[in-house]
Amino acid sequence: MSDLATRFQTAVEDSKKLSSRPDSDTLLKLYACFKQGSNGDIEGKRPGFTDLIGRAKYDAWAKLKGTPQEDAMQQYVDLVESLKGA
């Protein structure tokens, strides 16, 4: 496992132990970076208008389409680190 992958997994664990819950925009950014970093580009159809949370998550992830997985992993690690310091 690469160093980045190890730091990514550590950040995933650390994100579950944050002292305070991040705001909604930050949670969406965390979600998008996690999904892009672990799965790559988004696939599938956008959820229907009645699924507001699903649509927000889909849209956040879709914004990162084309971002290399390594870059998304690093963004996730950096974001979790900044939240730990807050």
C-alpha positions as CSV (number, residue, x, y, z in Angstrom):
1,M,0.0,0.0,0.0
2,S,1.4,3.4,-0.9
3,D,2.1,6.1,1.6
4,L,-0.8,8.2,0.3
5,A,-3.2,5.2,0.5
6,T,-2.1,4.7,4.1
7,R,-2.6,8.4,5.0
8,F,-6.0,8.3,3.2
9,Q,-7.1,5.3,5.4
10,T,-5.8,7.0,8.5
11,A,-7.8,10.2,7.5
12,V,-10.9,8.1,7.0
13,E,-10.6,6.8,10.6
14,D,-9.7,10.2,11.9
15,S,-12.8,11.8,10.2
16,K,-15.0,9.6,12.4
17,K,-13.4,11.0,15.6
18,L,-13.6,14.7,14.9
19,S,-14.4,16.7,18.0
20,S,-17.2,18.6,16.3
21,R,-19.4,17.8,13.3
22,P,-18.4,19.8,10.2
23,D,-21.0,22.0,8.4
24,S,-23.0,20.6,5.5
25,D,-20.7,22.1,2.8
26,T,-17.6,20.6,4.4
27,L,-19.4,17.2,4.8
28,L,-20.2,17.2,1.1
29,K,-16.6,18.1,0.2
30,L,-15.4,15.2,2.5
31,Y,-17.9,12.8,0.8
32,A,-16.9,13.9,-2.7
33,C,-13.2,13.6,-2.1
34,F,-13.7,10.2,-0.4
35,K,-15.7,8.8,-3.2
36,Q,-13.5,10.2,-5.9
37,G,-10.4,9.0,-4.1
38,S,-11.7,5.5,-3.5
39,N,-14.0,4.9,-6.6
40,G,-12.8,7.4,-9.2
41,D,-15.2,9.2,-11.5
42,I,-18.9,9.2,-10.7
43,E,-21.2,6.9,-12.7
44,G,-24.9,6.4,-12.9
45,K,-27.9,8.8,-13.0
46,R,-28.5,11.7,-10.8
47,P,-31.1,10.9,-8.1
48,G,-34.6,12.3,-8.5
49,F,-35.8,15.7,-7.2
50,T,-37.4,14.1,-4.1
51,D,-34.0,12.8,-2.9
52,L,-32.4,16.1,-1.9
53,I,-29.5,14.5,0.1
54,G,-28.7,12.0,-2.7
55,R,-28.7,14.8,-5.3
56,A,-26.4,17.0,-3.2
57,K,-24.0,14.1,-2.7
58,Y,-24.1,13.3,-6.4
59,D,-23.5,16.9,-7.4
60,A,-20.6,17.3,-5.0
61,W,-19.0,14.1,-6.4
62,A,-19.7,15.1,-10.0
63,K,-17.8,18.3,-9.5
64,L,-14.6,16.2,-9.0
65,K,-15.1,14.2,-12.2
66,G,-11.8,14.0,-14.0
67,T,-9.8,14.6,-10.9
68,P,-7.1,11.9,-10.5
69,Q,-7.8,9.6,-7.5
70,E,-4.5,10.4,-5.9
71,D,-5.4,14.1,-6.0
72,A,-8.8,13.5,-4.4
73,M,-7.1,11.3,-1.7
74,Q,-4.7,14.1,-0.9
75,Q,-7.5,16.7,-0.8
76,Y,-9.4,14.4,1.6
77,V,-6.3,14.0,3.8
78,D,-5.7,17.7,3.8
79,L,-9.3,18.5,4.7
80,V,-9.4,16.1,7.6
81,E,-6.1,17.4,8.9
82,S,-7.5,21.0,8.8
83,L,-10.6,19.9,10.6
84,K,-8.6,18.1,13.3
85,G,-6.8,21.4,14.0
86,A,-10.0,23.4,14.2
